[in-house]
Amino acid sequence: MSSKKLVIIKGSPRKSGNSCVLADSLAKGAKDNGAEIEEFFIQKMNINPCNACNACIKKPKKECIIDDDMQQIYPAIRTANSVVISSPIYWFNMSAQTKLFIDRLYGLVEPNKQLMKDKRIGIILTYGDVDQVSSGAINAINSFKDTFKYIGAEIAGIIHGSASAIGEIEKNTDLMTKAYNLGKELSS
Ligand SMILES: Cc1cc2nc3c(=O)[nH]c(=O)nc-3n(C[C@H](O)[C@H](O)[C@H](O)COP(=O)(O)O)c2cc1C
């Protein structure tokens, strides 16, 4: 039985969208390993942009003072071993919903990056075009790599693939298995 906890951030506006389907496969792998899952469908949450007030980096250190639904996500991340972010590719990068979440991590990691550097990270991306270059997924991948390198958190796996209609990714059994296995790995 695993005592690991995974937080999953779903950055698609489509609850049964392709990136969510892959995230669910990952969650199943983790659950089958006994892990606890806490999931956030951020399309339905009130998450504001970072407003650069810098309250989070002033002394004495406060967490983000914006009073919105990120206040539910911060404590979940604090107690998690892994954080998984799933997003569709929109205009050659991650979705706007996902980017809002990433910007707000500032309140958790600054000024000394301590609060996330022990987490393991999983990334899931889906796109309509044929590969990571033509779709622009490569831009999101590089952005996540830079972000988590800066934070000092290890990216354990990046799962990405092509699909358009809702749920179409399910036919890609190879990718579904890869997501499931990443869930197992993150919960081991
Ligand atoms: C506003 C919008 C922008 C998109 N931009 C891209 C893009 O730049 N590259 C791409 O390959 N697919 C693009 N797509 C297609 C989605 O990435 C694709 O349908 C993906 O599987 C959606 O994931 P989801 O089902 O998890 O929402 C776009 C779709 C929308 C609605």
The ligand as an ORCA input file, in Angstrom:
! r2SCAN-3c Opt
* xyz 0 1
  C      -8.744     27.498    -28.786
  C      -8.068     26.242    -29.275
  C      -6.750     26.334    -29.700
  C      -6.083     25.177    -30.137
  N      -4.778     25.305    -30.538
  C      -4.104     24.206    -30.936
  C      -2.724     24.310    -31.327
  O      -2.099     25.372    -31.302
  N      -2.097     23.166    -31.738
  C      -2.753     21.965    -31.810
  O      -2.131     20.982    -32.221
  N      -4.052     21.837    -31.429
  C      -4.735     22.919    -30.980
  N      -6.036     22.800    -30.558
  C      -6.648     21.441    -30.478
  C      -6.588     20.844    -29.049
  O      -5.289     20.942    -28.501
  C      -6.973     19.363    -29.055
  O      -8.324     19.218    -29.479
  C      -6.776     18.694    -27.710
  O      -6.893     17.294    -27.813
  C      -7.796     19.205    -26.689
  O      -7.553     18.615    -25.438
  P      -8.773     18.411    -24.398
  O      -9.717     17.443    -25.090
  O      -8.118     17.848    -23.189
  O      -9.386     19.740    -24.161
  C      -6.747     23.920    -30.144
  C      -8.084     23.851    -29.713
  C      -8.735     24.998    -29.290
  C     -10.173     24.904    -28.831
*
